Amino acid sequence: MSDPSQPPYPPQPPQPGQPSQQGYGAPSYGQPPAGQQYGGQQYGGQQYGAQQYGAQQYGGQGYPQAPAGYGPPPMGPIGKVRSTGTCILLFIVTLGIYGLIWYFQTHEEMKKHSGDGLGGAIALVLALFVGIIMPYLNSSEVGKLYERRGQQPPVNAVTGLWYFPGIFIIVGPIVWFVKTNGALNDYWRLRRRLIRA
């Protein structure tokens, strides 16, 4: 049963050697006569591919842009690969002071690379005053580098649990650092390989 609110399709023009079709019959694929109008739109002498349907529908602006987040985001400078063993040694020799430098440098590099994150200055302030949260934040930001590229993150905020309460099993902070610094180094190495390829 037809819907009275919907206007009927316009009749199709008769084709040579074919009877004319009326109403809702199968559409004809022939070229309408030049200058013929159907539904107020001029078809004569104009190819279907040349019509600006996007511009008509979106007020002359064409089709809308794809939402942000599709495809890999732009990549900034690549950070430095730091030897995990050397960093642990510097932590011990400097009685933890190198940890502040490491937080500043890694967060600054990640922010410049991805355009997102804490950045070095904020990371340093947080490390000085609420240092207990830094392992969680650091591992989380390293994981987000992978996620932005559509990869499975090897570390995330939960990895920070190795630092605290992992500190009570002595080796917990070492496990956290090996995992987090290793994941960050692997990310930088991968980005360098992709650039050289």
Kinemage of the C-alpha trace (Angstrom):
@kinemage 1
@onewidth
@group {chain A} dominant
@subgroup {mainchain}
@vectorlist {calphas} color= white
{ca met a 1} P 0.000 0.000 0.000
{ca ser a 2} L 1.459 3.372 -1.024
{ca asp a 3} L 2.230 6.093 1.481
{ca pro a 4} L 0.148 9.186 0.683
{ca ser a 5} L 2.821 11.447 2.225
{ca gln a 6} L 5.395 10.338 -0.357
{ca pro a 7} L 5.096 11.833 -3.864
{ca pro a 8} L 5.076 9.288 -6.697
{ca tyr a 9} L 8.217 8.789 -8.735
{ca pro a 10} L 8.164 10.796 -11.992
{ca pro a 11} L 7.295 8.769 -15.060
{ca gln a 12} L 10.247 7.440 -16.987
{ca pro a 13} L 10.700 8.629 -20.585
{ca pro a 14} L 9.961 6.018 -23.228
{ca gln a 15} L 13.007 4.329 -24.736
{ca pro a 16} L 13.373 3.481 -28.390
{ca gly a 17} L 11.782 0.116 -28.973
{ca gln a 18} L 10.439 -0.124 -25.397
{ca pro a 19} L 7.015 0.716 -24.020
{ca ser a 20} L 6.831 3.678 -21.641
{ca gln a 21} L 6.817 2.857 -17.933
{ca gln a 22} L 4.581 4.632 -15.471
{ca gly a 23} L 4.480 4.919 -11.682
{ca tyr a 24} L 6.882 2.750 -9.679
{ca gly a 25} L 8.197 0.640 -12.489
{ca ala a 26} L 11.893 -0.301 -12.813
{ca pro a 27} L 14.004 2.757 -13.593
{ca ser a 28} L 15.222 3.269 -17.121
{ca tyr a 29} L 18.966 3.593 -17.610
{ca gly a 30} L 18.795 5.501 -20.874
{ca gln a 31} L 19.873 9.135 -21.273
{ca pro a 32} L 16.894 11.542 -20.934
{ca pro a 33} L 16.407 13.940 -23.792
{ca ala a 34} L 18.549 17.084 -23.648
{ca gly a 35} L 16.881 19.853 -21.679
{ca gln a 36} L 14.437 17.449 -19.977
{ca gln a 37} L 13.782 18.193 -16.296
{ca tyr a 38} L 12.808 15.668 -13.647
{ca gly a 39} L 11.980 16.912 -10.153
{ca gly a 40} L 13.256 20.399 -10.936
{ca gln a 41} L 16.816 19.225 -11.769
{ca gln a 42} L 18.361 19.780 -15.166
{ca tyr a 43} L 19.846 16.664 -16.727
{ca gly a 44} L 20.289 17.790 -20.306
{ca gly a 45} L 23.886 17.567 -21.507
{ca gln a 46} L 25.286 17.011 -17.990
{ca gln a 47} L 27.091 13.890 -16.882
{ca tyr a 48} L 25.953 12.381 -13.591
{ca gly a 49} L 29.553 12.246 -12.326
{ca ala a 50} L 29.939 15.994 -12.840
{ca gln a 51} L 27.061 16.955 -10.536
{ca gln a 52} L 28.088 18.432 -7.217
{ca tyr a 53} L 25.857 16.417 -4.934
{ca gly a 54} L 28.091 17.040 -1.888
{ca ala a 55} L 28.064 20.784 -2.454
{ca gln a 56} L 24.250 20.814 -2.819
{ca gln a 57} L 23.668 18.799 0.320
{ca tyr a 58} L 26.135 20.606 2.577
{ca gly a 59} L 25.538 24.202 1.500
{ca gly a 60} L 28.344 24.435 -1.041
{ca gln a 61} L 30.987 23.111 1.353
{ca gly a 62} L 31.268 19.604 -0.071
{ca tyr a 63} L 31.237 16.499 2.075
{ca pro a 64} L 32.230 16.970 5.720
{ca gln a 65} L 35.721 16.078 6.831
{ca ala a 66} L 36.337 12.727 8.534
{ca pro a 67} L 36.313 13.018 12.324
{ca ala a 68} L 39.626 13.538 14.068
{ca gly a 69} L 41.318 10.376 15.269
{ca tyr a 70} L 41.068 8.435 12.004
{ca gly a 71} L 44.462 7.268 10.850
{ca pro a 72} L 47.743 7.775 12.693
{ca pro a 73} L 48.258 11.223 14.175
{ca pro a 74} L 51.177 13.392 13.073
{ca met a 75} L 54.515 12.402 14.603
{ca gly a 76} L 56.860 14.853 16.310
{ca pro a 77} L 60.541 14.409 17.168
{ca ile a 78} L 61.647 10.989 18.351
{ca gly a 79} L 62.978 10.686 21.892
{ca lys a 80} L 66.240 9.278 23.130
{ca val a 81} L 66.820 5.588 23.800
{ca arg a 82} L 68.226 5.248 27.322
{ca ser a 83} L 69.997 2.127 28.506
{ca thr a 84} L 67.932 0.603 31.310
{ca gly a 85} L 71.020 -0.690 33.140
{ca thr a 86} L 72.787 2.686 32.945
{ca cys a 87} L 69.687 4.488 34.211
{ca ile a 88} L 69.367 2.138 37.204
{ca leu a 89} L 73.047 2.707 38.006
{ca leu a 90} L 72.559 6.487 37.831
{ca phe a 91} L 69.525 6.206 40.134
{ca ile a 92} L 71.692 4.463 42.714
{ca val a 93} L 74.804 6.646 42.347
{ca thr a 94} L 72.852 9.928 42.561
{ca leu a 95} L 70.651 8.650 45.421
{ca gly a 96} L 67.528 9.058 43.317
{ca ile a 97} L 68.237 12.524 41.911
{ca tyr a 98} L 68.622 11.101 38.424
{ca gly a 99} L 65.012 9.935 38.729
{ca leu a 100} L 63.865 13.575 38.578
{ca ile a 101} L 65.942 14.130 35.446
{ca trp a 102} L 64.546 10.951 33.878
{ca tyr a 103} L 60.945 11.979 34.596
{ca phe a 104} L 61.540 15.436 33.130
{ca gln a 105} L 63.277 14.207 29.990
{ca thr a 106} L 60.946 11.323 29.157
{ca his a 107} L 57.751 13.314 29.698
{ca glu a 108} L 59.103 16.249 27.698
{ca glu a 109} L 60.032 13.952 24.807
{ca met a 110} L 56.667 12.184 24.837
{ca lys a 111} L 54.799 15.500 24.800
{ca lys a 112} L 56.855 16.886 21.903
{ca his a 113} L 56.382 13.638 20.006
{ca ser a 114} L 52.639 13.129 20.483
{ca gly a 115} L 51.443 16.647 21.286
{ca asp a 116} L 49.744 15.273 24.396
{ca gly a 117} L 50.703 14.520 27.981
{ca leu a 118} L 52.155 16.265 31.010
{ca gly a 119} L 55.335 17.661 29.580
{ca gly a 120} L 58.656 17.887 31.405
{ca ala a 121} L 57.968 20.864 33.694
{ca ile a 122} L 54.702 19.522 35.139
{ca ala a 123} L 56.202 16.046 35.501
{ca leu a 124} L 59.141 17.494 37.434
{ca val a 125} L 56.871 19.451 39.806
{ca leu a 126} L 54.747 16.366 40.433
{ca ala a 127} L 57.845 14.231 40.974
{ca leu a 128} L 59.129 16.710 43.586
{ca phe a 129} L 55.890 17.024 45.559
{ca val a 130} L 53.820 13.904 44.905
{ca gly a 131} L 56.420 11.528 43.520
{ca ile a 132} L 54.404 8.430 44.451
{ca ile a 133} L 52.026 9.025 41.514
{ca met a 134} L 54.738 9.380 38.886
{ca pro a 135} L 55.252 5.666 38.140
{ca tyr a 136} L 51.539 5.377 37.323
{ca leu a 137} L 51.553 8.493 35.131
{ca asn a 138} L 54.768 7.561 33.364
{ca ser a 139} L 53.661 4.038 32.469
{ca ser a 140} L 50.264 5.377 31.384
{ca glu a 141} L 51.779 7.910 28.977
{ca val a 142} L 54.153 5.338 27.500
{ca gly a 143} L 51.167 3.048 26.890
{ca lys a 144} L 49.250 5.869 25.190
{ca leu a 145} L 52.057 6.297 22.673
{ca tyr a 146} L 51.326 2.770 21.474
{ca glu a 147} L 47.539 3.227 21.596
{ca arg a 148} L 47.689 6.316 19.374
{ca arg a 149} L 49.324 4.143 16.726
{ca gly a 150} L 46.703 1.431 17.074
{ca gln a 151} L 49.084 -0.940 18.868
{ca gln a 152} L 48.590 -2.973 22.008
{ca pro a 153} L 50.323 -1.082 24.850
{ca pro a 154} L 52.922 -3.188 26.697
{ca val a 155} L 52.536 -0.986 29.810
{ca asn a 156} L 49.793 1.178 31.298
{ca ala a 157} L 48.870 2.828 34.602
{ca val a 158} L 48.435 -0.583 36.249
{ca thr a 159} L 52.146 -1.245 35.638
{ca gly a 160} L 52.786 1.403 38.302
{ca leu a 161} L 51.645 -1.119 40.917
{ca trp a 162} L 55.071 -2.708 40.553
{ca tyr a 163} L 56.494 0.475 42.067
{ca phe a 164} L 53.946 0.843 44.832
{ca pro a 165} L 53.006 -1.368 46.621
{ca gly a 166} L 55.704 -3.372 44.800
{ca ile a 167} L 58.334 -1.496 46.818
{ca phe a 168} L 57.552 -3.811 49.734
{ca ile a 169} L 59.021 -6.761 47.828
{ca ile a 170} L 62.233 -4.746 47.221
{ca val a 171} L 62.532 -5.629 43.525
{ca gly a 172} L 59.134 -4.150 42.598
{ca pro a 173} L 60.459 -0.707 41.534
{ca ile a 174} L 63.176 -2.364 39.443
{ca val a 175} L 60.558 -4.488 37.640
{ca trp a 176} L 58.486 -1.333 37.028
{ca phe a 177} L 61.448 0.569 35.600
{ca val a 178} L 62.619 -2.292 33.377
{ca lys a 179} L 59.102 -2.664 31.935
{ca thr a 180} L 58.414 1.050 31.464
{ca asn a 181} L 61.808 2.204 30.195
{ca gly a 182} L 62.035 -0.885 27.995
{ca ala a 183} L 58.616 -0.168 26.431
{ca leu a 184} L 59.578 3.463 25.823
{ca asn a 185} L 62.891 2.456 24.229
{ca asp a 186} L 61.127 -0.081 22.009
{ca tyr a 187} L 58.685 2.593 20.856
{ca trp a 188} L 61.470 5.037 19.928
{ca arg a 189} L 63.388 2.294 18.094
{ca leu a 190} L 60.284 1.293 16.133
{ca arg a 191} L 59.610 4.886 15.087
{ca arg a 192} L 63.216 5.266 13.887
{ca arg a 193} L 62.987 2.075 11.843
{ca leu a 194} L 59.779 3.256 10.205
{ca ile a 195} L 61.347 6.586 9.255
{ca arg a 196} L 64.397 4.903 7.720
{ca ala a 197} L 62.264 2.395 5.791
